[in-house]
Structure formats: structure tokens, C-alpha cells
């Protein structure tokens, strides 16, 4: 990836994040956009969809945080491949957004 591509990706991220911070899009929408953009997929989730669907917490906090954190090793390289700054909380939020969408789609 060229320096110009990295800069363009960071600008794209900053623009979308500003929409989130301004309240134009919600948390789920922002992190789904980010997850889809970098390529987070169902196989990155730390638990099966059935476990997600059984969760009693809309934030999936009844699934141990360590399980989500442990998937950072697979998600972070996807962000770095786009030249994006990344944090462990970005990983967790993206994974949970993908998990919620998958659980809703499966009914």
C-alpha cells in the first residue's frame, strides 16, 4: 500500500468517525461499516452464532471480554493492511457489531 493510499484511507476513516461522533450514525452502524470495510467476517467471531443468539445482553457483555480480546490477533492485521490506526476496543466493537448483525439475520 502506498503512502497516498494510507492517507486516503485514514481520511475516509476520520470522516466516517466524525459522522459517528456528531450523532449522524449510531455505534452499530459505524462499527459495522468499519468491520465490513476491513473485512471482518463470521469466522473471526470468538463464539458460535448460537451463543450470540442466547446472549441476554444487547452489548454481548455476558460473553467474556477475554474471548473478544483474543481475536485481535486476527482482526488487527486487517486494519493495518488498510493503513489504519487500531485499538483493542476497535476489534471488540467491530466483532460485536458483526455478531449482532449475524444473530439478527439468523432470527
Secondary structure by P-SEA (a helix, b strand, c coil): ccaaaaaaaaaaaaaaaaaaaaccccaaaaaaaaaaaaccccccccccaaaaaaccccccccccaaaaaaaccccaaaaaaacccccaaaaaaaaaaaaaaaaaaac
